[in-house]
């Protein structure tokens, strides 16, 4: 395939107090989430002035990508479209059409495969193409990269920086907790979300030679009657407080950058929980615009531009597919029965 643009597709976030409720209504439209929960999450955003960091993080990532692509003579203009807030995906698609773009590669700021982390983004692309109409560009999503050396090396570097903050005599016993956004069990049953997360965590643990790790979840938003992935990060921290643990490192491996779920659910709630039980709390960094991560994105683009280029992947699972099967990450939300 010949491609003539790169589209960065992301979740989106509010950029002021008046944006918060409309943004959350976009996120939760069609989902069985109580209004009380929406207002509770709105307070998380208002705690930070109603501004999510995600849009600025995407601006920074796009700026870094422009420099990286230019350094390797990859002539692809970069567009940006969000699912839930401006700049919206349909506007980016319209601009690409007006600029004469025929085929675009799509980098999604979501690492792991699930309905909400993969398939829904592809559905959004299709909806935007339909809305834009004739001559809407073809859009092919770049493969997932949970086991790409660039992602693993980036996350391992973040963990090493955290380990270095712990006195040497306590370092080996430090609890390394990887976190990812919880999803409904029914969604998890139809995708490789947990399998990919466990492999990423294993690879990072191996790279840092820190065997004392576990995978936990955070930020669930469903009703109590609906099973979601567990255990919850704060519950695990409380359990550690009752043990002989002294230090806990939280690595938000499920997030590409410091989303609101990182700033509030980890840097605020989880940190406060650790303080309550007497644990030294260190939150490890996210990939963000670290050079190795930006380099990885360029390498993923190069392998799609040149089919003879080897695809990089660590571990036994190998590189993910370029094109998702028809039933990949399929999920139909089920309303929980009253209990």
N, C-alpha and C positions, 0 to 999 in steps of 0.2 A: 504494500500500500504506500502511496505517496501522501504525505501529510503536509499541510501548509499552515498549521497553527497549533498552539497548545492552549487548552482550556483548563484552568484550575477551578475545580468544583468543590464547594465547601458547604458547611451547615448554615453559616450566617449568625449574626448576633446583634442585639440592640446597641445603639451608640449614643443613647441619652435616656433620661428617665421616662419621657413620653413614649419611647419606642417599646418599653418592656412588655406591657400587656399585649399590644398587637402582635409583637414577635412571638410571645408564648402561645397566643391563640393560633398563630400559623403553625407552630410546632405541634400543638396538641389537637388540631382539627381532625375530627373523625375518630379520635381515640377516647376510650372510656376512662378519662382522668377527671376526678372531682374538681370543681371550681376551687375548693379550699386548697388543693394541692397546687393549682396554678398560682394562687395568690401567695402561697408559701414560697414557691420558687422565685416569684417576682421579688420578694424581699431579699433573696440572695443577690440578685442583680442590683437592687437599690442600695445594698450594703457597699457596692463599688460605684456609686453614682449613676447607676443605670447603664453602665457601659460594659459590654463584654469585650474581652481582649482579642477575640478571635479575628475580627475584621482587620485590625492593625497587624496582627500576626500574619495574616494572608498578604497584606500589602508588603510586609518585610520579606516574606518568602518569595513573592513575585519579583521584587527588586533583586534579591540574591540570585534567583534563577536567570534573570536577564543577563547578569554579569557572567554567570557560569556558562550559559549557552553561547554567548558571544565569544568567550575565551576558546571555545571548541568549534567555532564557525558553524553553529547550528542556527539557521535563519528561520526561527519560528516565532511570530508575534504571539504574545501571551494575553489571553482574555481571562476574565474572572466572573463566575456566576455562583450565587448562593441558592440554597433550597428555601430558606425561611426569612431572609431579609435582604435589603439592598446591599450590593447590586444583585438583582435577581437573575436567575439562570436564563429566563426567556429574553431578558434585555441583552445579556451577553450573546445569546444565540442570534438575536436580531442584528446586533452589531457585526457579528461574524458574517452573516449573510450579506449585509450591506457592503462589507469590505471585500466580498468575493471569495471568502473562505469556502472551500469545498469539502475538505476532510480535516478533522482535528483529532489529535490525541488528547485524552482527558486524564488529568491527575486528580484523584479524589483524596482529600485530606482525611482519610479514614483507612486504617491499616488492615483491620481484620474482617473476615468475611461473615456477614450476617445479613438479614433482610434490611435492617436499618443502616448497616455499614457498607453495603454493596448494592444489593438488588434495588433498593429504593432510589439510590442515586441514578442507576441506569433507567429506572422507570421515569424519573424526573427529566432525564435527557430526552426520552421519547416524547413525553408530554410537551416539552418545550419545542421540539421539532414539529410536532403537529400544530402547535399554536402559531409558530412562525410560518409554516406552510411551505409552498414550493420553494425549492432551492435552499432549504435549511441544510446546514452542513452535516455530513456524516460525522459521527462522534464515536470513537473507540476508546474505551477505558483502558488505561495502563494496568497491567497485572498487579495483584497484591504483592506486598514486599515484606511480609512479616519475618521471613528468613533470609532476606537479602543481606549480604555482608555489610552494606552501608548502614542499614537500620540497626543491626546487631552491634556493630562497632560503636555507633553513636550512643546507643543506650548503655552499653558496657562502660563507655567513657564517663557517662553521667553517674553511674553507680560507683565507679572508682573514686570520683570526686567526693561522693558522699562517704564512702568508707574511710577516706583520708581524714575526714573530720572527727573520727572516733579514735581515742587513744589506742595505741598499738596492742596493748595487752587485752583490750576488750573487742577488738575488731573482728576476730574470727567468730565470736559468739553473737555478733549483731544479727538481729532478725531482719532479713531482706524480704519485704512484702511488695510484690507486684500487684498493681490494681488495674482494673478495666471496668468499663461501664457495664453494670448488670443488664441483662436482657431477659425477657420472659422465657421460661423453660421450653414452651412450645416453639419459640423462635430458634432456640439453641438446638433443638432436636433435628432441625432441618438444614443445618449448616455446619461449617468447620470452625466456628468461632472459638470454642474452648480448645479444640485440638491445636489450632494455630497459636493461640495464646500460650498454651503450655509449652509448645515448641520454642517460641520466642524467649520465654522465661528460662527454659533449660539452656538455650544457647548463650544468653547473657550471663547466666550463672557460671557456665563453663568458661566463658571468656574472662570473667573476673575471678575465677577460681574461688568463688564463694558459694559453698554448697548449702548453706542454711537459708533456704528460701521457700516461699509459698505464693500461690496465686489466690487473690481474693477479689471481691467486687464492690462496687460503690454506686451511688446515685440512682438507685431504683426508683421508679415513679409509678408503678402499677398499684392497683388495689391490693389490700392485704390478703384477699382470698385467692389471688393469682400467684402461682409459684414462679419465682424469678431465681436467677443464679445466685448462689450463696457460697461462702459466708461473706457477710458485710465487713468492710474494713474496720469500722469502729468496734464491732463485736470482737474481732480478732485482737485489736489493741487492748481491749478490756481484759481479755483472757491472758494476754501476755503480761499485763500488769499484775496478775495473780501468780505469775511464775517467777523464775529467777532472772528473767530477761532485764537488761539495763538499757539497751539501745535498739531503736527500730528505724529502719530506712524504708521509706515509701517511694517506690518507683512507678509512676503512672504510665506504664508501658502501653496501655490501651489508648493513649491520647497523643496526637502528634505534637501539640503545643499546649501552653498553659490556658486551657479553656476555663470557663466559669466553674465547671465541676472540679477542676484542680484547685482553683483559687479559694472556693468556698468549702467544698466537701472535704478537701484534704488540708489545705493551708489554714483553714479556720476550724472546722468541726473535728477532723481527725487529730489535728495538733492539740486542740483543747482536751480531747479525750486522753491523749497520751500524757498531758500535763496532770490530769486528774489522777492517773494511776501511777505517776512517778517515772515515766519512761522518757529517755532522751530521744527526741523526735527529729529526724532529718528527712526532708522531702527532696528526692533526687530530681534532676532536671528532665525536661522533655526534649525531643529532637529539634523543634523550632527551626532555626536557620543555621544550625551548626554545619560547618563546611562539609563534613563527611555525608551528612544527610542530603544536602543540596547536590553534592556530587552524585549520590545514589539516584536522585531523580533524573539527572542528566544521563546517567548510564541506562536507566529504564527507557528513556526516550531513544537513545542510540540503538538499543537492541530491537526496537520496533521499526526504526528507520533502516536498519541493516539486518536482514534475516540471517545472515551468516555469522553474526556476532554471538558468542556463547552467552547464555543466560546464567547469571550468577545466583547461587543459592547455597546456604549452609545446611548441613544436616541431611538426614535420609529422605525427607519428604520431597526434595527437589523444587524446581521453580513452578509457580502456579501457572495456570492456563492463561493465554492471551484473551480468549473469548469465552465468556461464561456459558455453560450449557443452559438449555431452555428452563430447566427446573432448578437452577442454582439458587440457593438461599430463599426458596419460596416460603411464604408465610402468610396465613390468613388469621388475623387476630380473633381470638375467641372471647366473647364476653363471659366473665366468670359468673357462675351460678350463685344466687344468694345463699349464704351459709350462716 
